[in-house]
Amino acid sequence: MKNALLSSLLLSTLAYSNASFSEEYDITKDFNYASPYNNVWTFGWQPKDFSSFTLYPNQVDTGQIHHWFDDAIDRGYTPNVGFNYSNVVKYGIAPQSLSLHPGPKGEVAVARFTSPAGADYAIDGAFLAGDSGSMTVAIRVNGSSVWSKANAGAFSFDDLALQQGDTVDFVVYGGWSYGSTGLEVKINENNAIYVDHESISDLNENGADELLLLRKRNSGTVQVVVKDSITHDTLSKVEFASKDYQPISVSPVKPSLDSTVPNISVLLKSNTSNQHILEVRELYSGTLVSQKTL
């Protein structure tokens, strides 16, 4: 039974890894005139303390910009998400671009991405300056801030681990007047290449072995992902060597005498020579235990 579970997880992982960005979620291309909800994207607002999320119930088309907003807050259409479908700049927003505008009483404008599946995601984009008001722009994952800037800024996450149903909120707040702020976001499943796997004894005591997955990430770094073979949850991620090495194989190593935590051994080959190294790291912290040149 354990072998069947491990094989199932491995096959699903390898199938995912070979997808090579099989689907891209582009907030601009995916904008839906007919609904504030479209596939993985939802648009709405939150109070100052981010304690709840309300989907925009109302819409208005000004002839150049299509807005989703909440009429119960402000008949001036804020907070809102807007799409400038014209061929001219409006309120600092470029043609064919999306914008967020916070509300008059501190309401936070939110563009929410909901993860359709458990995976590692590459997220790239930017908050653009937009209109002349002073705003705070931020990214919040499952309610916790992971990135924040004043007014505008580019962002990039190479390998953000999300479970199905996790949320990534792109938010604008902290001001109101002249608050239209441009937003561009593209999200892809990370196309890491998996090269080897090995089982390791049950770590979280749920009755099944775990799986060590050795991969070369999209960024070029080498990493071992430790997965629960029943829930598929990620228990740990450990980085090895540098971008100058290619991963070959992975294996578990017994703990050191003064530790109960298992170690992971990875064999790597240099990109520029025939040199091989064997690197051992602690499973949870990633602390280097030893490194040998072969």
Backbone hydrogen bonds, N-H to C=O, Kabsch-Sander energy under -0.5 kcal/mol:
donor,donor_aa,acceptor,acceptor_aa,energy
5,L,1,M,-2.2
6,L,2,K,-2.5
7,S,3,N,-2.6
8,S,4,A,-2.3
9,L,5,L,-2.3
10,L,6,L,-2.5
11,L,7,S,-2.6
12,S,8,S,-2.1
13,T,9,L,-2.2
14,L,10,L,-2.9
15,A,11,L,-2.4
16,Y,12,S,-1.9
17,S,13,T,-2.6
18,N,14,L,-1.7
19,A,16,Y,-1.4
20,S,17,S,-0.6
25,Y,187,I,-3.0
26,D,24,E,-0.7
27,I,25,Y,-0.6
27,I,185,V,-2.1
30,D,26,D,-2.6
31,F,28,T,-0.9
33,Y,31,F,-0.6
35,S,32,N,-0.6
38,N,41,W,-3.1
40,V,38,N,-0.5
41,W,38,N,-2.8
42,T,112,R,-2.1
43,F,36,P,-1.9
44,G,110,V,-2.0
45,W,54,T,-2.3
46,Q,108,V,-1.8
50,F,47,P,-2.2
54,T,45,W,-2.6
56,Y,43,F,-2.0
58,N,69,F,-2.5
60,V,67,H,-2.0
62,T,60,V,-0.5
62,T,65,I,-2.4
66,H,83,F,-2.2
67,H,60,V,-3.1
67,H,65,I,-0.6
68,W,81,V,-2.4
69,F,58,N,-2.6
70,D,79,P,-0.7
71,D,69,F,-0.5
73,I,70,D,-1.7
74,D,70,D,-1.4
77,Y,74,D,-1.4
80,N,101,H,-2.3
81,V,68,W,-2.0
82,G,99,S,-2.6
83,F,66,H,-1.9
84,N,97,S,-2.7
85,Y,64,Q,-1.4
85,Y,83,F,-1.2
86,S,64,Q,-0.9
90,K,93,I,-2.3
93,I,90,K,-2.2
94,A,92,G,-0.5
96,Q,84,N,-2.3
96,Q,86,S,-0.5
97,S,84,N,-0.9
97,S,94,A,-0.8
98,L,183,L,-0.5
99,S,82,G,-2.6
100,L,181,T,-2.5
101,H,80,N,-2.3
103,G,107,E,-2.1
106,G,103,G,-1.0
108,V,46,Q,-3.4
109,A,172,V,-2.3
110,V,44,G,-2.7
111,A,170,F,-2.3
112,R,42,T,-3.4
112,R,110,V,-0.5
113,F,168,V,-2.9
114,T,40,V,-2.2
115,S,113,F,-0.5
115,S,166,D,-2.9
119,A,117,A,-0.5
119,A,162,L,-2.3
121,Y,160,L,-2.5
122,A,188,N,-3.1
123,I,121,Y,-0.6
123,I,157,F,-2.6
124,D,186,K,-2.4
125,G,155,F,-2.0
126,A,184,E,-2.2
127,F,153,G,-2.5
128,L,126,A,-0.5
128,L,182,G,-2.6
131,D,180,S,-2.7
133,G,178,Y,-2.3
135,M,133,G,-0.6
136,T,173,Y,-3.2
137,V,149,K,-2.5
138,A,171,V,-2.1
139,I,147,W,-2.6
140,R,169,D,-2.5
141,V,144,S,-2.8
142,N,140,R,-0.6
142,N,167,T,-2.6
144,S,141,V,-1.8
146,V,139,I,-2.8
147,W,139,I,-1.2
149,K,137,V,-2.8
151,N,135,M,-2.2
151,N,149,K,-0.6
152,A,150,A,-2.5
153,G,127,F,-2.2
155,F,125,G,-2.6
157,F,123,I,-2.9
160,L,121,Y,-2.9
161,A,159,D,-0.7
162,L,119,A,-2.8
165,G,115,S,-2.7
166,D,163,Q,-2.3
168,V,113,F,-2.7
169,D,140,R,-3.4
170,F,111,A,-2.8
171,V,138,A,-2.7
171,V,169,D,-0.6
172,V,109,A,-1.9
173,Y,136,T,-2.3
179,G,176,W,-1.2
181,T,100,L,-2.4
182,G,128,L,-0.9
183,L,98,L,-2.0
184,E,126,A,-2.5
186,K,124,D,-2.7
187,I,25,Y,-2.2
188,N,122,A,-2.4
189,E,23,E,-0.7
190,N,120,D,-3.3
192,A,190,N,-0.7
193,I,216,K,-2.4
194,Y,192,A,-0.6
195,V,214,L,-2.5
196,D,214,L,-1.2
198,E,212,L,-1.7
200,I,210,E,-2.0
210,E,200,I,-2.7
211,L,227,K,-2.5
212,L,198,E,-3.6
213,L,211,L,-0.6
213,L,225,V,-2.6
214,L,196,D,-2.7
214,L,212,L,-0.6
215,R,223,Q,-2.7
216,K,193,I,-2.7
217,R,215,R,-0.6
217,R,221,T,-3.1
220,G,217,R,-1.7
222,V,240,F,-0.8
223,Q,215,R,-2.5
224,V,238,V,-2.8
225,V,213,L,-2.7
225,V,223,Q,-0.5
226,V,224,V,-0.5
226,V,236,S,-2.9
227,K,211,L,-2.7
227,K,225,V,-0.7
228,D,233,D,-2.7
229,S,209,D,-0.7
232,H,228,D,-1.7
235,L,226,V,-3.4
235,L,233,D,-0.6
236,S,226,V,-1.1
238,V,224,V,-2.4
240,F,222,V,-2.3
245,Y,242,S,-1.5
246,Q,269,K,-3.2
248,I,267,L,-2.6
249,S,267,L,-1.2
251,S,265,S,-2.2
253,V,263,N,-2.6
259,S,256,S,-1.9
263,N,253,V,-2.5
264,I,281,R,-3.0
265,S,251,S,-3.2
266,V,279,E,-2.7
267,L,249,S,-2.2
268,L,277,I,-2.6
269,K,246,Q,-2.4
270,S,275,Q,-2.9
271,N,244,D,-2.8
277,I,268,L,-2.2
278,L,292,K,-2.7
279,E,266,V,-2.6
279,E,277,I,-0.6
280,V,290,S,-2.9
281,R,264,I,-2.6
282,E,287,T,-2.4
283,L,262,P,-2.2
286,G,282,E,-1.5
289,V,280,V,-3.0
290,S,280,V,-1.5
292,K,278,L,-2.3
294,L,276,H,-3.0
